[in-house]
C-alpha cells in the first residue's frame, strides 16, 4: 500500500507543477501571483501528505 500512496503523491505533485506553470504563464510571472501559487501548492502538498499518512494508518488498522 505504501508504494501506491507514493505513486499517487508523485502523480499529484506532477499535476500541481503543471497547473502552477500554466497559471504562471497566464499571470505573466507577476510576483504576487507567483507567491500566491507557491503558497497554495505547498498547502496542497502538505494536505495530501497528511491525507495519505492518515490513509496508511487506517489501512494498517484493518
C-alpha contacts under 8 A as a table, 3 or more apart, distances in Angstrom:
res1	aa1	res2	aa2	distance
1	X	4	X	5.22
1	X	5	X	6.48
1	X	56	X	7.30
2	X	5	X	5.23
2	X	6	X	6.21
2	X	56	X	7.07
3	X	6	X	5.16
3	X	7	X	6.23
4	X	7	X	5.17
4	X	8	X	6.18
5	X	8	X	4.96
5	X	9	X	6.17
5	X	52	X	6.40
6	X	9	X	5.13
6	X	10	X	6.25
7	X	10	X	5.05
7	X	11	X	6.21
8	X	11	X	5.13
8	X	12	X	6.08
9	X	12	X	5.06
9	X	13	X	5.98
9	X	48	X	7.33
9	X	49	X	7.50
10	X	13	X	5.14
10	X	14	X	6.20
11	X	14	X	5.13
11	X	15	X	6.25
12	X	15	X	5.04
12	X	16	X	6.10
13	X	16	X	5.01
13	X	17	X	6.07
13	X	45	X	7.18
14	X	17	X	5.12
14	X	18	X	6.21
15	X	18	X	5.13
15	X	19	X	6.20
16	X	19	X	5.11
16	X	20	X	6.04
16	X	41	X	6.76
17	X	20	X	5.06
17	X	21	X	6.17
18	X	21	X	5.15
18	X	22	X	6.25
19	X	22	X	5.03
19	X	23	X	6.11
20	X	23	X	5.11
20	X	24	X	5.98
20	X	37	X	6.51
20	X	41	X	7.70
21	X	24	X	5.02
21	X	25	X	6.22
22	X	25	X	5.20
22	X	26	X	6.35
23	X	26	X	5.02
23	X	27	X	5.98
24	X	27	X	4.97
24	X	28	X	5.95
24	X	29	X	5.31
24	X	30	X	7.68
24	X	33	X	7.38
24	X	34	X	6.56
25	X	28	X	5.00
25	X	29	X	6.44
26	X	29	X	7.90
27	X	30	X	5.83
27	X	33	X	6.60
29	X	33	X	7.21
29	X	34	X	6.47
30	X	33	X	5.34
30	X	34	X	6.17
31	X	34	X	5.13
31	X	35	X	6.23
32	X	35	X	5.19
32	X	36	X	6.22
33	X	36	X	5.11
33	X	37	X	6.05
34	X	37	X	5.10
34	X	38	X	6.05
35	X	38	X	5.09
35	X	39	X	6.23
36	X	39	X	5.19
36	X	40	X	6.17
37	X	40	X	5.08
37	X	41	X	5.97
38	X	41	X	5.10
38	X	42	X	6.14
39	X	42	X	5.22
39	X	43	X	6.10
40	X	43	X	5.04
40	X	44	X	6.09
41	X	44	X	5.15
41	X	45	X	6.21
42	X	45	X	5.16
42	X	46	X	6.15
43	X	46	X	5.13
43	X	47	X	6.12
44	X	47	X	5.10
44	X	48	X	6.06
45	X	48	X	5.09
45	X	49	X	6.14
46	X	49	X	5.20
46	X	50	X	6.24
47	X	50	X	5.15
47	X	51	X	6.18
48	X	51	X	5.06
48	X	52	X	6.10
49	X	52	X	5.12
49	X	53	X	6.05
50	X	53	X	5.09
50	X	54	X	6.14
51	X	54	X	5.09
51	X	55	X	6.06
52	X	55	X	4.89
52	X	56	X	6.11
53	X	56	X	5.19
53	X	57	X	6.25
54	X	57	X	5.12
54	X	58	X	6.12
55	X	58	X	5.00
55	X	59	X	6.09
56	X	59	X	5.06
56	X	60	X	6.15
57	X	60	X	5.13
57	X	61	X	6.41
58	X	61	X	5.17
58	X	62	X	6.66
59	X	62	X	5.27
